[in-house]
Amino acid sequence: MASNFRNETDLLGKKEIPKDAYYGINSLRASENFNISNNKVNLNLIYAIVLVKKAAAIAHKNLNELSLEKANAIINACDDILEGKFDNEFITNSLQGGAGTSTNMNVNEVIANRAIELLGGKKGDYSCVHPIEDVNMSQSTNDVYPTALRIAAIKLLRPLSDALSKLQDAFQVKENDFADIIMLGRTELMDALPMMAGQGFGAYAKAFSRDRWRIYKVEERLREINLGGNAIGTGVNASYEYIFSVTDIIQDLTGLGLARSDYPMDVTQNMDVFVEVSGLLKALSVNLIKISNDIRFLGSGPMGGIGELKLKKVQAGSSIMPGKVNPVICEMVSQVSMKVMANDTAISLAASFGQLQLNAFSPLISDSLLESLEILTNAINIFREQCIDSITIDEEKCKEHLESSTAMVTALVHYIGYDKASYIAKKAIKEKKSIKTLIIEEKILTKEEVDKILNPYEITKPGIPKL
């Protein structure tokens, strides 16, 4: 009876590998050693590593450092993987020891076995195409992994930047839509001053414009790669011709403005660039939490809350309270942002734990950073589509809250003085009357004067309201 396994050997001995598997002994050992969760290595990183392998094979082919037959088989195998045909063959856990070596070996083995298959051989026959000697020629995990992580991060940064641009636009649309609606501004959750509802949304748009610009610019720091630097950045075991040509090739394959570092040893060991990128994602998350909570607060109700904003109803909110609808989109955005902030802490710690010429904790950096980029992009798009685009304002409720507050009295201070204004505010609260009514009743100002001073277009812009 034919066996369903093949035998492979490494420095630790022999091991049975499923016969049809494209991964090999190094991948299986890593899968067993780091069997801590169901989370596998992010496929964006896998595909970026495959692109690096393809670039290396093309460079070696052009330089006659790899036979035409082997090089073409490796290149074609890479193309097959990039089409998503072998996603299930990448079996290593996202959190692993060894600075990403297990991930690199997993990619090497899948490429090698697919190349062997394309050449008519049997998987595991590495005399045909070897995972290390051929697929990994002139490379180390330590130049492949940081380069691939930069490529993957840039490819995820761009859709995040686009999502932020659209979110900014959505808030600016609401800024214009609500430009003529006056409402109560609040500080420390207490009544403060009148404002136009559009001004509030304009302030939100401004915050996201800063986030968009910062994220757009930080790509520059990710473009510097150490490919060709090999184990510690010295470039040993890689020819000069290969080192310089492989960078040009990876530029062409990715369409990114990548550049070889003038000091590859720096890129190999120092992870501060990823901390910088993550820090900007944390700053974005701070804004997302603050603004989504503002919207959630202003939309609270429908009867017992603020109720000035009306949010789209997207799903039933309770298994026991009929008719209840919750602001789940805002809550989702906040939770995603909290996760990104937690990831930022992990990235900072992992980057600081690097020692001498290598950081062994780059898998945690990679997993956390790529996750943050993906979930932020998705959350922002949902936030815009399911919440911001459909927000409306209850003008009557805004007017009711404003007129029942003491906010209007501040606009009168220039004319009646602080002490008299304080007296009017206190009396208004006690007698439950509007500021305007009391000013007229007390004959402090005429109705015409009060109407001019409390003109919404006067009291919501710089300067002293005019009579």
N, C-alpha and C positions, 0 to 999 in steps of 0.2 A: 504494500500500500504506500502510495507516494506521501511523503511528509509535507505538511503545511508550513514548514519552517526551513530556513536556510541558516547556516552557521557563519558567523563573522568573528574575527579575532582582533583584539587590541592588546595593549601592553598589560592589561589586567587578566587576559585570558579569553576564552571563547564564550559566545552567547548565541542563543537561538533568536532569530529575527523572523517575524511573519513573512512567509515566502513572497507575498504580493506587495509588501511594504516598500516604499521608496526611501524611507529613512533607514538608517543603519545603526550600528552598535553604539556609537557615541550618543545618538539621539535617544535611543532606548534607555541607556544608563541614566541619562539626564532626566528623562521622564520619570523614571523610578526614584531617583534620588530626590527630586523636587516635587514629589506628588503631594502638594499642599492645598490645591484648589482646582477648580475647573477652568481657571483663567490661563489661556495660552498666550504666547507672545503676540502682540498686536500685529495684525497682518500688514499694516502700513509700514512697519519696520521690516518685516519679512520681504515685502516687495522691493523696498529700498536696498536691502542687502543683495537681492537677486539682481537688481540693476548694477550694483557694484561688481558682482561676479561677471555679468555680461560685458561690462566695460573692460574688465581685466582680460577676459578671453579675447575680445577684439584687439586689445593692445598687443597681447602675446601673439596673436595670429598675424598682425601687421608686421611685427618684429621678427617673425619666424622663430619665436621662442616656444611655440606650441604647434604641434602638427595641424595642418589644415583640417583633417578629418575630426580630430578631437575638438578643436576650437569651434568648428561649425556645430558639432553635436551639443557642446556646452551652450552655445549661443541659442540654438533652437530649443533646448531644454528650458533655458531661462524664459524664453518667449512663452512657452507652454504654461509655465508657472505663473507668469504675469497675467495670463488670461483667467486665472482662478481655478485651474483644473486640478490643482494638487493641494488645496488649502488644508485638507484634513491630514496631510503628511507632516505638518509642522506641529509637533507634539510636545515641545518643551514648555514648561510653566513660565509664566511671565516673570516670576521672582526666582532667581537662580544664582548660585555662587559662580565665580569664575569670570566676572567682567563681561559676560555675554558669549563666552566661548561655546557654550552648549547650543545657543541659537545659531551661531556661525557654522558650527559643525552640522547641525540639522539641515541648514540650507545647502552646505557642501554636499551632503550625502544625497539629498533629494535631487539636486541637479545632476550629480554623478550617475545615480541609478536611472534617471530619465534619459540621460545622454547615452548610457550603456544600452538601454532599451532601443533608442533610436538607431544605434549602430548594429542592432541585431543580436546583442549579447544578453546574458542573464543578469538580473539584478544581484548585486553583491560581488560580481566578478570585477574587482577593481584593477585588474591588470589591463582592462580595456580603457576605463577612465577612472582615475583615482580622485577621491574627494579632496585630499590634501595636495598631492603633487601636481595635479592638473587644475581642478576647480579653484583651489586656494593658492595657486602659484603666485609668488611674490607678494603675498598678503599675510596679514595677521588679524586676528579678531580685533586687535587694538588700533588698527587703522580702518578696518572695514566697518566696525560697529559705530564709532563716533561719526564717521562720514555718512553712514546710512541713517543714523538718527537725525542728523542735520537735514538730510534730504526729506525724510518723512515729516519732520517738524515744519519745514517750509511749505510742503504740499498741503498741510493741514492749517497752517497760518493763513493762507490766502483765502480759503472759503470763510474762515472766521472773520477776516477783514471785510469781506463782501457782506457777510451777515450783519456786521456792525454798521456798515454803511447804510444798508436798508433799514435797520432799526432806527438809526439817526433820522433818516428821511421820514419814517413813520411818525416819529415824535414831532418833527417839523411840520408835517401835515396837520397834526392835532394843534400845534401852536397857532397855525393860521385859522383852523376851524373854530377854535375857542377864543379867538383874539378879542371878541366883543362881550365875553361873558365874565361878569365880575363875581368874585367869590372871596371867601374869608381866608387870608393867609394865617398860618399858625406857627408859633415858635414854642418849643418844648411842650407840644401838644395843646397849648393854650392859645386863645384868640389873640391875634397880633394886629395885622393891618390888612386892609383890602388889597386885592391884586386881581389881575385878569387871569382867568384860567389858562389862557394861552401862554402867559409868562411862565407859569409853572412847567408846562410841557417844553417850552423853549429852553429852560434851565436843564431839564433832563437831556434834551438833544445835545446841548453843549457838553455835558459830561461824557456822553457816548462818542462825540466827535474827538475828544481827547484820547479816549480808549482806542478808537479806530486808528488815529494817527500814530500812537505809540506802537501798536501792534504791526502796522504797516512798516514802520521804520526799523523795528527790531530784526526783521528778516536779514538785514545787512550783516548782523553779527553771526548769523548761522551759515553764511555762504563760504566761510573759510574752512577748508577740509584738510585732513592729514593723510589722505590716501596716498600710498607709496612710502609712508613713514615706517611701516611695518611695526615691530613689537613695541619699541619705545620711542619711535620718531626719528631714528638715525637713518632709516632706509636700507639697512643691511639686508642682503639677499634679494634686492630688487635693482634691476639695471637702471641707469640714468634715463635711458630712452623710455623705458616703461613708466618710470615715475612721472615724467612730464607728459607723455602721451595719454596716459590713463585719465588724467584730469581733464584734458580736452574732450576725451570720449564721453566721460560721465556728464560733462556739460551738455554735449549734444543729445545724449540719451534722455536726460531729465528736462532739458529746456530751461534750466536754472542757471543763474549767474554765479556758479561755484568757482572758487579760486583756491589754488594750492597755498597752504599757509607757508609763510617765509620761515616759520619755526615750528615744524610738525610736532616736536616734542611737547610744546605747549598745548596743542589741541588734543594730543593723546592723553595727557594726564589731568588737565584742568577743565572742570565742568561748570565754571561760573557763567558761561554763556546761557546754559540751560536754566540756571537760577535766575538770570536776568529776564529771560522770556517768561518763566513761570511767575516772576514777580509782577509782570505786567498783566498776566492773566488774573492774578490775585487782585490787582487794582481794579480791573474790569469787574470782577466778582463782587467787590465792595459796592460798586455803583449799582450793579444788578440787584443786589440784596436790598440796598437802601430804596431804590426807585420802585421795585416790585412791592416792597412793604408799604410804601406811600400809597401806591395804587390800591392795594388790598385794604388799607385803612380807610381811604376816602370812598371806597366802594362798599364798605361794611353796611350791614342791614339785613333785609331791605327796610325794616321798620324801626329797629332798635339801634341802628348804627348811624354813621355819618351820611351815607347814601348819596353823596354828591356826584360820584362817578357811577356809571352803570356798565358793568362788565358782561361780556358775552357768557351765556349759560352753556356750558360744555358737557356737563354730566350731573346726574343726581348726586347729592352730597351726603346722604345718610341712609343707613339700613333700618333706622328706627324712627326718624323724624321726617314724615312725608312733606314734600315740597321744598326741602332744604337744598340749597345750591351753594357750593363753596368756591372760593377763588383759587381753584386748584392749579391753574397755570402759573399764577404768581408764586404759589407755594413750591411748585416744581422748580422754578427759576432760582428761588432762594436755596433750595436743597442742592441743586447742581453747583451753585456758587460756593456753598459750604464745602462740598467735596473738592472743588478746585483749590480752595484755600488749604484744606487738609493735605492735598497733593503737593502744594507748594512747600509745606513744612517738610514733607518726606523728601522732596527734591533738594531742599537746602541742606538737610542732614546728610543725605547720600553724597552730595557734592563735597561737603566738608570732610567726609571720611576717606577721601582719596589719599593715597600714600605714595610718596616718591614718584615713580614714573608711570603710575597707572591708578585708575579708580576702579576698584572691584565692584562698586555698587551701581554701576551704570544701568543694569537692568531695572532697578527701582526708578531711576531717573527717567528712563525711556518709558516704562509702563505708566508712570504718573503723568508725565508731560503729554504724551500722545492721547491718553484718556481725557485729560483736561481740555485739550484742543478739540477733540471730537464732541464731547458732551456740551461744551460751551456753544459751539456752532449750532448744534441741534436745538439746544434750549432756547437760544436767541431767536432762531427762525420760528419756533413754536410760539414764543412769547409775542413776537410781532404779529404772526398770522392769527393766533387764537385769542389775543388779548388787545394789543395796542390798536391794531387796525379797526377794531369794532367798538372801541370805547366811545361812549356818549356821556353827556353831562345833563344832570337834572337842574335846569336853570332856576326853577322855582325853589328848590331846596337850598341851592347856593345863596339865593337872595334872602330866604328866610333865616338861614344861619348868620348871614352877614348883618342883617338888620336887627337881629335879636342879640347881637354881641355888642361889646363896647369898642370895637375896632375903629369905628368911624371917628371917635372923639380925638384921636391923635392928630387927624387932619385939621382940627380946630384949634390946636394949642397955640399956633402963631397969632390967632385973633383973640382968644379968650384967656390965655395963660394956662400954665400947668396945673395950678391949684384948683382953679375953677373947672378945668377939664376933669380932674380927679373927682371933684364933687359930683359932677354930672354923671360920670361913669358909675360911681358908687350908688347914686340914686336910681340910675337906670336899671341896675341889677336888682336893687331892693324892690322897686315898684314895677319891675318887668315892663318897662317902656323903652322905646327906641331912643337913641341919642338925639336924633333929629326932632322927635316929638318934644322931648324935655327942653332942648335949646329954645324951641319956639314958645313953649309954655312959660318958661322962665324969662322970656323976652330978652334973652341975651343977644340973639341975632334974629333977623326976619327970615321968613320962609324963603324968600328970594335969595338972600345971602347964603343961607345954609345950602340951598340947592346948587348954587354956583361953586361953593367951596367943596361940596361932596360929590361933584361931578366925577363919575368913574374915570374919565380920561385925564382928570387933573390929579386925583389922589393915588394913581397907580404909575406915576412917572416922576422923575427927579424934579425938585423945586418945591416952592411953596404954593399950595392951591390958591388961585386968584379969585378975588371978588369981582 
